[in-house]
Amino acid sequence: MRFKILQATVGGITEADVHLADASDAIICGFNVVPDEQARLLAEDRGVQIRRYSIIYNLTDDLRAALEGMLKPEEREAELGRALVQRAFKISRVGTVAGSRVLQGIIQRNARARVIRDNTIIGDYQIDALKRVKDDVREVREGFECGMGFENYSDLQEGDMIECFEIREVARTLD
């Protein structure tokens, strides 16, 4: 998607301006001008947006906001916590469950997790089961033990490190 100025002229907003904006699926930005009555009625009828400005900074701020809205948000990783696998349990119909101790932060169900073995990332999986004692829980905090199951992964070993994180979308700006 691109931002394009179709026409920049001096004078009031006319029916021709509205027809051009309608045909181009554009908006009309006017600085210290108003549409004549026919142009105003035509814009209402066609659904063309007319924005009027009397301060140039408001116009440039709106254009900047429109451009920034076109930028795809940036994805950033936010670390939630780390856990150490103390024991791996094989459970029929469930798979392998990591009996772990949360060393830092929190571990959340449905968050993403990296399995790290010998300082090498084995893979990135979703935590689909999280239990504390025998109860299903949404999160487990630092210092507590829990059982974790991962979606499509069961090769857990004692000593594996689990790094829990989430992906957050951050709006990008032109600065």
N, C-alpha and C positions, 0 to 999 in steps of 0.2 A: 504494500500500500504506500502511495506517495502523496505528498502535499504539493499542490500546484496552484499558482495564481493564474486565473483565466484572463482577467482583464483588470486593469487599474486605470481609472479615468477620473476626471474632475467633474463635479456636478452632482445633482440629486440622483436618486435611484429611480430608474425608469422601467417600463414594461419590458423593454428589450433586455435589460439586466436580469429581470425575473425569468424571461424565456430562456436565456443562456444558462442560468443557474439550474432551472428545471431540467433542461436537456442534458446537463452535465452532472446532475445529482450533486450540486454544490450548495454552499451557503453564501449569502451576501453579507459582507462586512462594510459598513458605512461609517466614515469618520466625519463628524459634524455635519451630516446630511440626513435627510429623511426621504422616504419614498413618496412619490406623488400618489394621489388617491387611487388611480387606476392600477398602479404598480402594487400598492398595498393590498387591494382586493384580489388581484391576480395571484399574488404570493400566498394569500390565505387559501384561495381556491386550489392552487397547485401544491400546497404544502411546502413551499420554499421558505426557509428560515432566513430572516433578515435580522442581523445584529447591528445595533447602532452604538457608536462609541463617541465620547466627547473628550476622553483622555487617552492619548496615544499609548501610554503604558498598559492600560486595560486591554487594548487591542493586541499588543505584542504578548502580554501574559496569556491571553486566551489562545493565541496562535501557538505559543510554546506548549501550553497544556494539551492542545489538540495533537501536536506532533508527538509529545511524550506518550499520549494515550495510544499512539500507533506502534510504539516500541513494544516488542514482546517482553514480558517480565523475565528477569534474570532468576535462575534457580540457584539457591545457595543451600549448602548443607549445614545443618545445625546439630552439633553433637548433643545427645541427651545423656548418655551414660556408658559405663563399661562394666562388664561382668566377667568373672573367671569361671570356666566350666570345671567343677570339682569332680563330677562323675557323670557318665553318659549311661542312660537307662534305655534298653530296648524294650518297647511295649508293643505287643501284638495289636494290630488294627490302628495303631497311632503312629508308630515309627520310633525314632530315637528322640528322647527328651534329655535336654541338658540340665542337670542339677547344678545350679550356679549360685555364686555369691556376688552381689552387686558391690563393686569396689568404688564406684564414683557415679554421682548423678542418679538418674532413674532409668529403668527399662520399661518400655511401654508396649502393650499388645498392639498389633497392627502397624508398628513402626518398622523401619528398615533396620537391618543389622548386618554388620560385616563379621564374618568368622575369620579370625586371624590365628594362624598356627605357625610357630617358629618365626615370628615377625614377617610372615608372608600372608597376604590376603587370599583366603581360599575362595571366597565368594560373597555375594551380597544377596540377602534373602529377607523375606518378610517374616516377622514373628507372628505366627497365627495362633499360638496357644501360650498362655502365661498363667502359672499357678503359684500360689503362696500357700504352703501347707497342702490342703486338698481343695482349696477354693480357687475358682477362676477369678482373676483380678485384672484390672486395667493397667496398673503400674506397680512396680516394686522399687522402693527407695534404697539408697546407699546403706550398706551394712546388713541388709536382709538377704535371706536365701530364697531361691525360687526355682521353678521348673519351666523350661522354655521349649517350645516346639517350633520348627521352621517349615515354611511352605516349600515343598519340593527339595528338601535337604535332610539327610539323616546320617551323614558320616561325621558325627561329632566325636571328639576325643577329649579325654581328661587333659587339662592344661590349655585348651583353646581359649582365646580371648574373644569376647563378644562385644562389639562396639555398636551401640544403638544410636541411630540418628534419624532425622526427618529432613525432607526437602521443603524449603520455604520459597515461595515466589516473592521477589522484591521488585517493585516497579522501577524501571530504568528512567533516568532523566538525561537531558542533553548536556548537562554540566560536565 
